[in-house]
Amino acid sequence: MKRYFVSVPAVLAAILLVSCKHGPPAGVAAEVNGHAITYSDLDKTFRSAPQQPPEGATPDTIENQKLDLLNSLITNEIMLQKAEKLGLTAVDADVDGEFNKLKAPYTKEEFARQLEARHMTEADLRAQLRRDLTLSKLINKEITSHVVVTDAEVAGFYNANKALFNLPEPRIHMAQILVTPDPNGTAHNLKSSKAHTEQEAKNKISELDARLKRGEDFAMLAQNYSEDDTSAPNGGDMGFIPQSTLDKASPELRKMVFSLPPNGVSGVIHTSDGLYRILKVISKEPAGQRDLNDPRVQQEIHENLFNQKDNLLKAAYVEAARNAAKIVNYLAIGIVDNAAKSK
């Protein structure tokens, strides 16, 4: 008896093409319950993504990223169709409110540059906001509203993980606004604000210090102007710093931090590395075992358990919705088919 061996790509192509008897429609990357996601849609979303392929990326790397992105677009389309059936599509007032909120920190010219950098128009942004707000409404109604964390679950987690709440040393919850005179750096704050010379850095940090003293919000100024890419998106929040880490700082800096009360803000600090900082002490915690009755402990455990349940339900909801949808991924079919033809 003769045995016939066929290459794996050829087999996959044959299987995938069963759902595509007449060939893919022109310009269509995928179909979801008959709704087309075009290559134009895919390319536009790919160009506007914050994380672009690294310089020198191969065509295969780029194609793989597009395949992952298309999979996300397929999932989003499934969710958007479910939201529409449930009457949860975001209305114009929702979109206008979010659009104005995003636009508020910028001048007209700055906002135009932000859109240009992401290869988007105002209409593109509004369409994206409508999709995001619609998905958020669906998730809140169908998933988040069903998540419940009981007091018994909080107590159970605490009793099983007491060591997590036993601080070996004091720690300080801190935030910062950072300004650097680096002429070559870029800043990813909301204003794309960056000092490039020593004088620019001095002027910028002095102006921010003056605005804080006039009562402006620390977190908002950090988001708009801080040049620390890690903490700026979180309003300058650096999390909890152990005392042992602060002990490695200069005596002057350490003394200043320890002298600040909770919610206290420092003046301008010019550190030995040539950078300018303004620090805020959010809270201070002593060493030792934290009790379950501590509201901060309860909140931390509640948030942790809530997020676990929310993520699990969300993943299951999405998977069930995908299983019920009719999906044809023409991009995937084409990649497999081309691999089979290259043999």
Secondary structure by P-SEA (a helix, b strand, c coil): cbbbbbcaaaaaaaaaacccccccccccccccccccccaaaaaaaaaaccccccccccaaaaaaaaaaaaaaaaaaaaaaaaaaaacccccaaaaaaaaaaaaccccaaaaaaaaaaacccaaaaaaaaaaaaaaaaaaaacccccccccaaaaaaaaaaccccccccbbbbbccbbbbbcccccccccccccccccaaaaaaaaaaaaaaaaacccaaaaaacccccccccccccccccccaaaaaaccaaaaaaaaacccccccccccccccccbbbbbcccccccccccccaaaaaaaaaaaaaaaaaaaaaaaaaaaaaacccccaaaaaaaaaaaaac
